[in-house]
């Protein structure tokens, strides 16, 4: 096993040198004099060097770098899952662009892959009673429901959409409307709390 790893490292170093990529060759742990010697070796010499005892090359792991890669991969997977979930819950193209930078074509392609029907026109807003119930639930879900930044709480809005069956694109618009209303006059806040519509559509 050690000879296989050593041979792979030696061959990679020689490849980098031949390509003129000395930085990558040095990053493997070799000095410039060692790289010049490797460059002059024949294939048979390289095989013999790899099989020598003691072992001249050993594999090491950069734990900090590996951990960073793992975290990035995990983040990418979570992002893809969130995108799919948003589309399945009825997120609008505008919302997908705002949160994920996806275009209309991107959304159409992903919807097709998810087996979702294409949607035309604006989504209908919920009835006043349904909006009132959704607002009450939003007060429980979001840590700062009256803050204008509440509309950035995509995980909270996903929960609200799942619980109320209101399309996510509509939930996003409602949350923006609610935060604008509650940051205004006390009268608007009271109207919304009483179940009225605080904002024009």
Backbone bond lengths (Angstrom), bond angles and torsions (degrees), N, CA, C in turn:
res aa  C-N    CA-C-N  psi(-1)  N-CA   C-N-CA  omega(-1)  CA-C   N-CA-C  phi
1 X - - - 1.469 - - 1.529 110.77 -
2 X 1.363 116.40 -42.98 1.459 119.96 179.30 1.520 111.46 -61.08
3 X 1.339 116.51 -38.55 1.454 119.69 -179.33 1.523 111.51 -67.66
4 X 1.332 117.30 -33.82 1.471 121.37 178.32 1.529 110.03 -66.55
5 X 1.339 115.89 -45.60 1.465 120.35 179.02 1.525 110.06 -63.27
6 X 1.331 116.62 -44.77 1.466 120.97 -179.68 1.519 110.70 -60.85
7 X 1.322 117.38 -44.54 1.465 120.95 -179.30 1.524 110.86 -62.35
8 X 1.327 116.61 -40.64 1.466 120.49 179.46 1.523 110.80 -63.67
9 X 1.333 116.62 -42.54 1.464 120.72 -179.84 1.520 110.79 -66.00
10 X 1.333 116.79 -44.06 1.464 120.60 -179.67 1.528 111.20 -62.97
11 X 1.304 115.77 -45.84 1.468 119.46 -179.89 1.522 111.46 -63.78
12 X 1.339 116.48 -38.53 1.463 119.38 179.02 1.516 110.76 -65.80
13 X 1.332 116.32 -40.99 1.467 120.49 178.64 1.521 110.76 -62.24
14 X 1.331 117.04 -43.99 1.469 121.37 179.32 1.520 110.40 -63.52
15 X 1.322 116.95 -40.14 1.474 121.05 178.34 1.519 110.83 -61.69
16 X 1.329 117.19 -44.75 1.459 120.70 178.77 1.532 110.85 -61.50
17 X 1.325 116.58 -42.43 1.473 120.47 -179.44 1.523 110.27 -63.15
18 X 1.306 116.91 -44.03 1.466 120.83 -179.81 1.517 112.04 -65.38
19 X 1.328 116.03 -29.94 1.470 120.57 177.25 1.526 111.75 -81.88
20 X 1.336 115.98 -7.63 1.459 120.04 -178.01 1.507 113.95 81.43
21 X 1.335 116.24 12.35 1.464 120.42 -178.46 1.527 109.05 -94.88
22 X 1.332 115.44 74.65 1.450 120.80 -175.93 1.530 112.43 -67.94
23 X 1.301 116.58 -30.06 1.466 119.41 -179.02 1.523 110.61 -61.91
24 X 1.323 116.73 -45.92 1.466 119.98 179.08 1.526 111.20 -67.59
25 X 1.346 116.19 -36.16 1.465 119.80 179.33 1.528 110.18 -64.47
26 X 1.336 115.96 -42.88 1.469 119.47 178.47 1.522 111.07 -66.46
27 X 1.343 116.15 -33.15 1.465 119.93 -178.78 1.525 112.07 -63.61
28 X 1.330 116.97 -20.10 1.460 120.41 176.45 1.522 112.03 -75.50
29 X 1.335 116.43 -10.50 1.449 120.26 176.47 1.517 115.12 111.31
30 X 1.330 117.04 3.21 1.464 120.88 -177.81 1.530 111.22 -90.18
31 X 1.333 115.93 149.54 1.460 121.15 172.71 1.523 108.58 -89.08
32 X 1.324 116.79 165.58 1.466 120.14 179.09 1.527 112.27 -60.27
33 X 1.346 120.56 -45.08 1.467 120.16 177.23 1.529 112.27 -58.62
34 X 1.347 116.37 -39.31 1.466 119.84 178.95 1.523 110.96 -65.97
35 X 1.305 116.91 -38.11 1.463 120.48 178.92 1.523 111.22 -66.66
36 X 1.322 116.55 -37.67 1.464 119.22 177.67 1.532 110.62 -64.72
37 X 1.324 116.37 -39.41 1.463 120.16 177.43 1.527 110.76 -65.24
38 X 1.308 116.89 -43.43 1.466 120.69 178.89 1.519 111.44 -60.98
39 X 1.325 115.61 -38.79 1.474 120.63 -178.41 1.519 111.22 -61.63
40 X 1.338 117.72 -28.58 1.466 121.06 -176.80 1.526 113.14 -87.74
41 X 1.329 116.98 -11.18 1.467 120.28 -176.43 1.520 111.91 -74.00
42 X 1.324 115.53 145.75 1.462 120.89 173.34 1.524 108.82 -81.82
43 X 1.318 116.72 170.06 1.458 120.81 178.96 1.525 110.82 -60.29
44 X 1.328 116.13 -38.22 1.470 120.14 178.62 1.520 111.01 -64.97
45 X 1.331 116.13 -40.93 1.463 120.31 178.68 1.528 111.52 -63.12
46 X 1.329 115.20 -39.67 1.468 119.72 -179.85 1.526 109.87 -64.39
47 X 1.344 116.33 -42.68 1.471 119.90 178.18 1.524 110.93 -61.86
48 X 1.330 116.26 -40.48 1.463 120.61 -179.87 1.525 110.67 -66.21
49 X 1.337 115.69 -40.03 1.464 119.88 179.58 1.522 110.50 -64.63
50 X 1.335 115.95 -39.33 1.455 120.37 -179.43 1.519 111.62 -65.84
51 X 1.342 115.83 -29.67 1.469 120.24 -177.48 1.517 113.16 -91.97
52 X 1.327 117.01 0.35 1.462 120.57 -175.60 1.523 111.62 -68.02
53 X 1.308 114.04 160.17 1.457 120.82 177.84 1.539 107.63 -132.26
54 X 1.307 120.10 123.11 1.472 127.26 10.11 1.531 113.01 -75.12
55 X 1.326 114.94 167.22 1.465 121.83 -179.04 1.526 109.50 -68.18
56 X 1.345 116.91 132.02 1.464 120.82 -177.37 1.527 113.25 -92.68
57 X 1.326 117.19 -17.11 1.472 120.16 179.34 1.523 109.31 -131.95
58 X 1.299 115.35 141.22 1.454 120.43 175.81 1.523 109.37 -133.29
59 X 1.323 114.95 146.97 1.465 120.98 179.73 1.523 109.29 -84.76
60 X 1.332 116.56 131.54 1.464 120.99 175.71 1.524 109.27 -123.96
61 X 1.305 115.43 156.25 1.462 121.30 -177.74 1.524 109.11 -114.10
62 X 1.337 116.37 127.89 1.460 121.35 173.52 1.526 106.66 -85.79
63 X 1.329 116.43 95.24 1.461 120.82 -172.29 1.523 112.60 -63.40
64 X 1.329 117.18 -37.74 1.461 120.32 -179.95 1.524 110.90 -65.51
65 X 1.335 115.71 -45.17 1.458 119.82 179.44 1.523 111.11 -66.65
66 X 1.325 117.20 -42.21 1.456 121.06 179.44 1.521 110.91 -62.31
67 X 1.335 115.58 -40.92 1.457 119.23 177.88 1.520 111.86 -61.75
68 X 1.346 116.04 -39.26 1.462 120.04 177.97 1.517 112.28 -63.87
69 X 1.329 116.37 -40.13 1.466 121.09 178.12 1.529 110.22 -64.82
70 X 1.329 116.35 -43.74 1.462 120.09 178.34 1.523 110.86 -59.22
71 X 1.328 116.05 -44.07 1.467 119.72 -179.19 1.530 110.64 -64.88
72 X 1.334 117.16 -40.14 1.455 120.12 179.33 1.526 111.29 -65.30
73 X 1.331 116.02 -41.78 1.462 119.64 178.54 1.520 111.01 -63.26
74 X 1.331 116.02 -40.12 1.459 120.35 178.92 1.520 110.77 -64.51
75 X 1.340 115.92 -40.61 1.460 120.57 178.41 1.527 110.80 -63.73
76 X 1.332 116.26 -41.68 1.465 120.57 179.65 1.520 111.33 -63.31
77 X 1.331 116.07 -41.33 1.465 120.34 179.01 1.523 110.24 -64.64
78 X 1.335 116.31 -44.61 1.466 120.21 179.06 1.528 110.80 -61.92
79 X 1.327 116.90 -38.96 1.460 121.07 179.69 1.521 110.44 -63.21
80 X 1.334 117.28 -45.01 1.460 121.10 -179.38 1.527 110.47 -63.50
81 X 1.320 116.75 -41.13 1.467 120.12 179.00 1.519 110.74 -64.60
82 X 1.341 116.60 -39.89 1.464 120.42 179.73 1.520 110.84 -66.13
83 X 1.332 117.08 -40.69 1.458 120.71 178.56 1.526 110.49 -60.40
84 X 1.327 116.58 -47.82 1.464 120.25 179.73 1.522 110.91 -62.01
85 X 1.328 116.39 -41.65 1.464 120.07 -179.71 1.521 110.70 -63.74
86 X 1.325 117.30 -42.22 1.468 121.08 179.32 1.518 111.24 -60.68
87 X 1.317 116.67 -43.85 1.465 120.24 -179.72 1.523 110.92 -65.31
88 X 1.321 117.01 -40.51 1.459 120.21 179.57 1.522 111.83 -66.17
89 X 1.341 115.86 -27.17 1.465 120.23 179.85 1.521 112.72 -90.44
90 X 1.339 117.11 4.02 1.466 119.36 174.27 1.503 115.88 90.12
91 X 1.333 117.39 33.16 1.464 120.17 176.11 1.524 110.15 -66.85
92 X 1.307 116.51 144.72 1.461 121.27 178.02 1.526 110.33 -81.22
93 X 1.340 115.83 162.41 1.461 120.37 177.18 1.528 109.88 -61.55
94 X 1.325 116.09 -40.85 1.470 119.97 179.02 1.524 111.12 -59.57
95 X 1.313 116.29 -41.44 1.465 120.45 179.48 1.522 110.64 -66.64
96 X 1.343 117.44 -43.22 1.463 121.23 -179.00 1.524 111.11 -65.35
97 X 1.321 116.22 -34.36 1.466 119.18 176.91 1.528 110.49 -70.07
98 X 1.334 116.18 -40.94 1.460 120.61 -177.47 1.529 111.45 -64.81
99 X 1.320 117.19 -40.98 1.461 120.64 -175.40 1.532 113.37 -90.18
100 X 1.327 117.04 -34.69 1.463 119.76 -171.60 1.528 114.60 -125.67
101 X 1.334 117.14 -3.13 1.458 119.82 179.77 1.513 113.72 73.24
102 X 1.344 118.43 20.42 1.463 121.72 -178.81 1.526 110.47 -85.35
103 X 1.314 115.78 138.33 1.459 121.13 177.51 1.526 110.24 -86.65
104 X 1.320 115.35 174.70 1.459 119.63 177.10 1.515 111.97 -59.61
105 X 1.348 117.07 -40.09 1.463 120.78 178.14 1.526 111.40 -65.44
106 X 1.332 115.83 -39.65 1.464 120.09 177.32 1.528 110.09 -58.83
107 X 1.323 115.41 -46.20 1.465 120.07 -178.26 1.523 111.04 -65.05
108 X 1.344 117.04 -41.41 1.463 120.57 179.67 1.516 110.94 -62.22
109 X 1.330 116.37 -42.64 1.455 120.70 179.70 1.516 111.44 -63.85
110 X 1.321 115.63 -45.36 1.470 119.17 -179.93 1.523 111.30 -66.69
111 X 1.312 117.48 -38.55 1.476 119.94 178.01 1.524 109.95 -62.10
112 X 1.322 116.57 -40.84 1.466 119.90 179.22 1.528 110.88 -63.64
113 X 1.330 117.05 -41.66 1.467 120.99 179.09 1.525 111.55 -66.08
114 X 1.329 116.49 -30.14 1.459 121.25 178.90 1.521 112.63 -86.36
115 X 1.351 116.11 -3.94 1.460 120.12 -179.24 1.510 113.52 75.55
116 X 1.334 117.06 25.02 1.457 121.59 -179.73 1.519 110.23 -93.76
117 X 1.309 116.24 144.66 1.461 120.57 178.89 1.523 110.45 -74.61
118 X 1.334 115.12 145.11 1.460 119.67 175.87 1.514 108.94 -69.52
119 X 1.333 116.02 145.54 1.448 121.32 -176.14 1.521 109.68 -114.60
120 X 1.308 116.56 138.99 1.454 121.85 178.76 1.525 109.59 -116.50
121 X 1.337 116.37 139.17 1.455 121.08 175.27 1.518 113.90 77.72
122 X 1.325 114.48 -177.08 1.461 120.88 -177.16 1.527 110.92 -80.21
123 X 1.314 115.44 149.88 1.460 120.07 174.50 1.524 109.39 -78.41
124 X 1.313 115.56 142.63 1.471 120.11 -179.04 1.519 110.39 -72.74
125 X 1.325 115.85 141.92 1.455 121.17 176.42 1.526 108.80 -77.49
126 X 1.324 118.31 151.22 1.469 120.61 -177.99 1.526 112.21 -73.27
127 X 1.309 115.33 163.42 1.459 120.35 175.44 1.532 109.15 -64.08
128 X 1.342 115.65 160.22 1.465 120.17 -176.02 1.524 112.04 -57.79
129 X 1.323 117.32 -42.01 1.464 120.28 -178.93 1.525 110.64 -63.95
130 X 1.342 116.65 -41.36 1.458 120.72 179.19 1.523 110.91 -65.69
131 X 1.338 116.23 -39.55 1.464 119.54 178.36 1.529 110.42 -65.33
132 X 1.327 115.89 -40.85 1.462 119.93 179.32 1.528 110.55 -60.64
133 X 1.338 117.17 -45.12 1.461 121.27 178.94 1.534 110.63 -63.54
134 X 1.331 115.98 -40.09 1.463 119.83 179.89 1.528 110.72 -65.90
135 X 1.333 116.38 -38.16 1.471 119.87 179.27 1.527 111.10 -64.23
136 X 1.325 115.28 -43.31 1.465 119.77 178.50 1.532 110.58 -60.04
137 X 1.331 116.43 -42.98 1.464 120.08 -179.73 1.529 110.57 -67.91
138 X 1.323 116.43 -36.11 1.468 120.45 179.09 1.528 110.77 -62.70
139 X 1.311 117.82 -34.24 1.453 121.12 177.69 1.530 111.28 -61.69
140 X 1.340 115.88 -28.14 1.462 120.46 179.55 1.526 112.18 -86.07
141 X 1.323 116.74 -32.77 1.467 121.37 -175.18 1.518 111.82 -77.75
142 X 1.330 116.31 -47.11 1.468 120.87 -171.82 1.526 111.58 -88.18
143 X 1.326 116.48 137.26 1.460 121.57 179.52 1.525 112.22 -67.01
144 X 1.346 116.59 -34.22 1.470 120.87 -179.95 1.525 108.53 -134.74
145 X 1.328 117.51 69.79 1.466 121.37 -172.55 1.521 114.90 -63.16
146 X 1.333 117.07 -24.10 1.458 120.19 -177.48 1.526 112.97 -92.71
147 X 1.315 116.73 -0.85 1.463 121.82 178.74 1.528 108.69 -83.54
148 X 1.329 117.36 141.90 1.468 120.22 179.46 1.523 111.37 -61.99
149 X 1.352 116.43 -23.27 1.463 120.06 178.75 1.520 112.45 -77.53
150 X 1.330 117.65 -1.68 1.458 120.86 178.21 1.530 110.77 -61.09
151 X 1.328 115.59 -29.06 1.466 119.94 -179.89 1.519 112.30 -70.96
152 X 1.339 117.41 -3.55 1.460 121.09 174.60 1.526 111.88 -92.89
153 X 1.314 116.61 -7.30 1.468 121.75 -177.51 1.526 109.75 -80.55
154 X 1.323 115.74 77.71 1.461 119.05 -174.25 1.521 112.25 -67.38
155 X 1.329 117.91 -35.60 1.465 119.33 179.34 1.524 110.82 -65.96
156 X 1.322 116.19 -40.18 1.455 119.64 176.94 1.523 111.74 -63.51
157 X 1.327 116.69 -41.28 1.465 120.25 179.86 1.521 111.22 -67.95
158 X 1.323 117.31 -33.40 1.470 120.61 175.52 1.525 110.07 -61.76
159 X 1.336 116.11 -44.11 1.467 120.46 178.19 1.521 110.26 -60.84
160 X 1.331 116.87 -44.45 1.471 120.53 -179.16 1.523 110.84 -63.58
161 X 1.322 117.34 -42.68 1.458 120.89 179.38 1.522 110.86 -62.85
162 X 1.325 116.71 -41.45 1.464 120.44 -179.93 1.525 111.26 -65.46
163 X 1.322 117.08 -39.32 1.461 120.47 -176.11 1.522 113.09 -77.44
164 X 1.330 116.92 -30.99 1.465 120.29 -174.00 1.522 113.94 -102.59
165 X 1.338 117.07 -12.96 1.469 122.13 -174.97 1.524 112.35 64.18
166 X 1.320 116.65 18.33 1.460 120.65 172.90 1.525 107.00 -85.77
167 X 1.345 118.60 131.24 1.469 119.83 -179.61 1.523 111.75 -53.20
168 X 1.319 116.18 141.40 1.463 120.75 -175.12 1.525 112.16 -59.04
169 X 1.337 117.31 -36.56 1.460 120.00 177.99 1.518 111.52 -60.98
170 X 1.330 116.06 -36.10 1.463 121.14 178.03 1.528 110.15 -73.10
171 X 1.330 116.87 -40.13 1.463 120.68 177.40 1.526 110.44 -57.63
172 X 1.324 115.76 -43.63 1.471 120.74 179.66 1.526 110.55 -59.59
173 X 1.352 116.31 -43.96 1.461 120.18 179.78 1.522 110.80 -66.39
174 X 1.329 116.00 -40.03 1.463 119.39 178.80 1.521 111.44 -62.82
175 X 1.316 116.88 -45.65 1.465 120.89 -179.06 1.522 110.42 -60.27
176 X 1.328 116.93 -41.61 1.463 119.80 177.36 1.523 110.66 -63.49
177 X 1.323 116.62 -41.30 1.465 120.43 178.84 1.525 111.00 -64.59
178 X 1.329 115.89 -43.19 1.469 120.04 -179.16 1.523 111.56 -63.19
179 X 1.307 116.47 -43.53 1.469 119.10 -178.12 1.525 110.59 -66.87
180 X 1.332 116.70 -35.35 1.469 118.95 177.11 1.527 110.40 -68.12
181 X 1.347 115.91 -38.34 1.460 119.74 -178.19 1.523 111.44 -68.61
182 X 1.332 116.63 -44.66 1.459 119.87 -175.90 1.516 113.13 -74.96
183 X 1.345 116.28 -14.91 1.463 118.53 175.88 1.526 110.74 -89.55
184 X 1.348 115.59 0.38 1.455 120.01 179.67 1.519 111.89 -96.48
185 X 1.311 116.05 -136.79 1.462 120.66 -173.82 1.521 111.29 -77.87
186 X 1.347 117.99 155.89 1.462 122.01 175.68 1.521 112.30 -57.77
187 X 1.320 116.31 -31.22 1.463 120.14 -179.54 1.523 110.87 -64.30
188 X 1.323 116.17 -40.79 1.459 119.79 178.30 1.522 110.86 -64.95
189 X 1.332 116.52 -40.96 1.452 121.28 179.56 1.527 110.29 -62.85
190 X 1.319 117.30 -42.89 1.458 121.24 179.80 1.520 110.80 -65.46
191 X 1.333 116.63 -39.75 1.452 121.27 179.43 1.516 110.39 -60.95
192 X 1.316 116.28 -44.59 1.460 120.82 -179.50 1.520 110.56 -67.07
193 X 1.314 117.87 -42.71 1.458 122.06 -179.75 1.527 111.15 -63.74
194 X 1.366 116.92 -31.79 1.440 121.29 179.75 1.527 113.10 -80.70
195 X 1.326 115.74 -4.81 1.454 118.54 176.97 1.501 114.38 104.60
196 X 1.314 117.57 1.82 1.456 120.02 178.15 1.502 111.52 -82.53
197 X 1.315 117.10 170.83 1.456 122.56 177.13 1.522 108.40 -91.76
198 X 1.318 116.13 119.22 1.458 119.95 -174.60 1.503 113.43 -86.75
199 X 1.318 116.89 -17.60 1.465 119.52 -175.22 1.516 111.02 -129.31
200 X 1.309 115.36 145.14 1.461 120.50 174.73 1.511 108.99 -70.60
201 X 1.311 117.33 150.82 1.476 121.30 -179.36 1.515 110.37 -90.26
